[in-house]
Structures are given as C-alpha cells and as structure tokens.
Amino acid sequence: MIEVRDLNVIFGRGADRVHAVRDVSFAVPEGATFGLVGESGSGKSTVLRALSGLNPDWSGRLSVAGEALTRRRDKAFYKLAQMVFQDPYGSLHPRHTVDRILMEPLAIHGFADPDRRIERILEEVGLGPQFRFRYPHQLSGGQRQRVAIGRALILEPRILLLDEPTSALDVSVQAEVLNLLQRLKKERGLTYILVSHNLSVIAHMCDTLAVMNHGAVVEEMDVALLKRAEPKHPYTRQLMTASLGYDRSAIDRFEDFGIDAESSGVPDTSTDAPQLESERKRGP
C-alpha cells in the first residue's frame, strides 16, 4: 500500500543546511500498521510530511497504492490518504464549529449528503450529534483529537498518517484514542503509519516498526522483537532503556550515535558531542 525508497529531505543551504531525512526506505502492506519511532528531531514527522504532500522538497521515490507520488498532489490523493496531527489544540480552527470543520473537506471534494456523513462520523468517533455545533475551546483534548480523526476519516480514505496522535493527551485519554484508532482500522480496513516516541504505544498498535536516529533508519523489526526486548542495534537498546524511566547511571552510559555509526551499526566514538541533557532525561 505504501512504499518509500531512498527518501531524502534537506532544509536550508550552506551553513544552515540540515539533512533531516537520509535514504529512508520501507514498505507497508495493505491493512498493516507501521511504526516510526525515535527521539525528538530524528526525522519521523518529516517522513510523514513528505508522504502527505505538506513538504514538497524531497527526493527519492514515494508510492501509494501502486501509484508513484509527485511533489504536487491532486484531490484524488487526499481522498486516499489523510493525516492526523499531534496537537489537537493547534490543528482545529478556533473560530470554526465542529460542523464547519467536518463540512469543509466534504465541500472541497464534492461529497453528497454532508449532513448524514457528519452525523455518522461523529457517532463513529464516539462524540454524537450534541458536539456538532460546539467550538474547539468547548471540547477537551481527547474530544478535539476525536474531531481531528473524524475530519480525516470523513473522506473515507484507505490510509491514515498518524503523527504522535496521543502525545498531547492525558494517559487515560491516550488509551481511549488508541482503542478508537484500533477499532476504526478493523472496521474500515485502514492502513496506518504511526509516528511516536513512545515504545509502549508502538508495541500496542504496530505490526512492524523502523527506528530512526539522525534522520536515518538504523533498524527495522517486527513488533514481536520489541516486545521481547531483542533489538539488534545499540541505539534501539538505548531507547528501550530510556523508556523504562529516568536512571542517572544508565543515562551516564548513553552514547551519541553519529551518522557513520548508523550505517555500520557500531557506536561512533569519534565525537564527543553529547545529546541534550534535557532530551536524555525525558527519554524517548
């Protein structure tokens, strides 16, 4: 359903040049959930933005449902693939009601019977008709994210690109939204790419995953290996250690894996540049 080959994304020029994604390749079968995991700044969201068409400055090969993607996307692509963003507070227009938020994509794509479609999608995401004419500020974070999921699904896509869809939510609400996504995937036969820094979320949701560091994929594995704590790459093992909680002695042993190390699977000991201490304390 989704194929990414030798994807590269570079921002800026000269001294400001940032190679954000480096030769990333993976494939996602129809109906599967594929995870992209790594620390902040590893390039996960940039991969999704290239796939979704939000970032046109990329090189490599991207294809969806067997069709090669160009830098400009037509309406047909957005009926096939939609994206759910990380921040439910920032992804909804504050002056638009839920009705208008859901109506807009239907109007753009010329869908008939919008009232019925809006009522149905609100029921599917667990809100109901009483939320239809509320504004985002009248909703909780979890309710806003349900609206965002409904907005993505109202065009009846086959693919959802999920950019940390629960990271801004309380833990109890996270579980509800993840269970909602699992149910919708089963009912609609959807294909997901899920970006997260949370290994527990990846283990719960995904079939396979790729671990990213410094813009490159350092390891791709079945989720069963993750659950058994049997990664091959030392960076992945380091991520798993960090996910267990803050441990000063463990943090002190952490290494920075440079670009050369990513291709060889061996820690790069030639650099003394550490990760930011705040990132290390926070974990993946």
N, C-alpha and C positions, 0 to 999 in steps of 0.2 A: 504493500500500500504506500509506503514512504521509503525512498532511497536517497541517501546523502553520500556523495562521493567527493573526496578531496576538497571539502568546503574550507575556504579561507575568507576571513573578514579582517580588513585593515582600516583603521581610523587614523586620520591626520597624515601629515607629511613631515619629512625632515626630522628634527629633534622631537616633534610631537607625535611621531608615528607610533601607533600601538597595533601590534599584530594580535587581535583579540581572539581569533579562531584560527587554528593551524591544522590543515589537512585532516579535518574530521570526516570520518566515514562510518556509516551504519545503515542498517535496513530494518524496517518494522513490518512484519506480516499483518495482513488484514485481521482486525479483531483483537490485536495484541495491545499491551500497554508497555511502552518502552520508557525507561527512566534515564535521565541525565542528572548526575549527582556530582557535587564538588563544592569547594568553598566559594565564598563570595569573590567575584572577579575572575572565575575560571573560564567564562565564556558560555555558560549554559544558556542563559537567556538570549544571548546574541545569536546562537544557533536557531532558536525559535523565531526570533525576529526576522532572520533571513528566510526561513521557511514560510512565514506568514506573509511576507512581502512588505513588512514595515521597514526593513533595512535593505535597500536595493543595491548597496555597494558590497558585493560578494563575488567570489569566483569559485569555480568547481562545477559540480553537476547536482541538481536537485530534481527529483521527480516524485509525483504524487499520482497514484492510481495509474501508473504506466505512462503518464504524460510529463515530458520534460518541462520544467518551470523556467520562465524568463524573468528578467528583473521587473517587468511590468506585468501585473496580473489583471485578468478580466473578471467580470462578475461571476462567471461560472466557477472560478477557483474558490471564491468566498462562499458559494453555496456548498462546496465540497469540504472546506477546511475553515474552522473558526478558532479563535484564541480566547482564553480566559486569563485575565491578568492577575498579578499578585495582589494589588492594593484595591480592595472593594470600595475604599473611600475616594480614590482618585479616578477610577475607571468609569464611574457613572456621572453624568452631567447633573450638577447640584440643583439646577433650576428646571429640570425635566421630571415629570412624574414617571412612575414605573410604566404606565400605559404608553407614554410617548417614547420612552427608551426602547420598549419592545416593538412599537409600531414602526419606528424608523427603518430598521432593516427590511421589514416586510414591504414598506413603500418603495424602497430603493430597488428591490428585486421583483416588484410587481406581483406579490402573492395575493391571491383572492381570499375573501372571508377572514380579514385580520382579527375581528372581534373573537371569533371562535378559536383561532390559533392562540391568541393571547391568553384567553381563559384556560385553554388546555395546557399551555406551557407553565402557567402559574401553578396549576394543580400538580403537574409533573415534578416541579422543583420543590413542592411542599409548602407553598405560600397560600394560594387560594385567592378568590376574587376580591376579598377585602383589602388586599395590598395593591390593587391595580392603580389607584389614583393617589397613592402616597408619594412623597418626595424622598430622595435618598436620606436626608437628615432625620426622617421619621422611622428609619429602619436600623436594626442592629447590624454589626459587621457580618454576621452569618447570613442575615436576610439579604443584605446587599450582594454578597457573593452568590446567593441563590438567584438573584435577579440577573447578575452577570452571566451565570451559567445558562439561565433561560434565554437571555439575549443571544448567546452563541448557538443554542440548540434550536431556536425558533425557525432558522433557515433550513433545518433538517440536514445538517452536514453529516459526513461519514467519518470525519477526523476532528478531534479536539486537541489543540496545543495548550497545555496547562502550565503556566508559568508561576510556580510556587503558589497554588491557589488557596492554601490554608495557612501560610506562614504568618499572616497578619491577624489571625483569629485566635481566640482562646482555645485551650487544649480540648475542652469538652465539645466546643463548636467544630473544631477541626475534624473530630471523629464523625460528626453528623454529616459534614460536607463530603468527606471521603466516602462514606457509605452511600450517600446520594450519587456520587460520581460512579461508584461501582454498580449501583442498580441501573442507572441510565445507560451505562456501557452495555450491560447484559440485555436490557430491553431493546435497545436500538442497534446493537451490533457495531458499536463505535470502535475506532482505533484511537489510542491516546499516545501522545508523548508528554511525559510528566517531568518537569524540572523541579528539583528540590535539593536542599542541603541536608534534609532530614532522612537519615538512612532507615529509620523505622517506617516512615511514610512510603519510601521506595519499596521496602520489603513487603509492605502490606498491599501495595497497589500494582506492582510491576511484574512482568514475566522475565524480562531481561533488562540490563542496565549498562550504561557506559559511565566510567569515572573520568572526569575532566580535571586537568590541572594546567595552569598557564596556557589555556586555550586549546590544548591537545587532549585527545582521548588516550589515557595511559593504560586502561584496562576495560574490556567488555566481558560481561559474565552473566550467567543465569542467576536468577534471584535465589535459587536454592543454595548456591555457593555463598552468597551474602548471609543467608540465614544460618549457615553452618560456620560462619566466620572463617572462610577458607579462601580469601583473596590471594592473588599471586604477587601483585605489585606492592612494594613497601609503602607507597603513598596511600593506597587504599587501606592498608592495615593501619596506617597512621590516622586516617579519617575515622575508622571504626573505634580506635582508642579514644579519639576526641569526642565521639558521640556518646560515650559512656558517662561523660561529665568531667568537670574540671579536676585535674590531678596535676599538681605542680611538678612532681617528679617526672611524670610522663611528658608534660609539656617541655620540660628542660631537655628531653631526649629527642624532641621533634627535629626533623631536618627539612631544609628547603630543597625541593626537587626542581632543579633547573631544567631548561629546555633540552639540553643534551641528555640528561638523565631520563627524560620522558621516553625517548626513543629507544634507550638501551635497557630500561628497567632497573638501572643502578643509580643510587643517590648521587647527586652532584656535590662533591665535597670541595670543589674548586672555588665555590663562592661562599662568602661569609655573610651575605645579605639574608637576615632572618625575616620570617613573616612578621606582620604587625602583631604585637603582643595582644592587642585587643581582639584580633581575629582568632588567635590561638586560644585565648581564654573562653571565647564564645563557642568555639568548636564548629563543626560543620552544620 
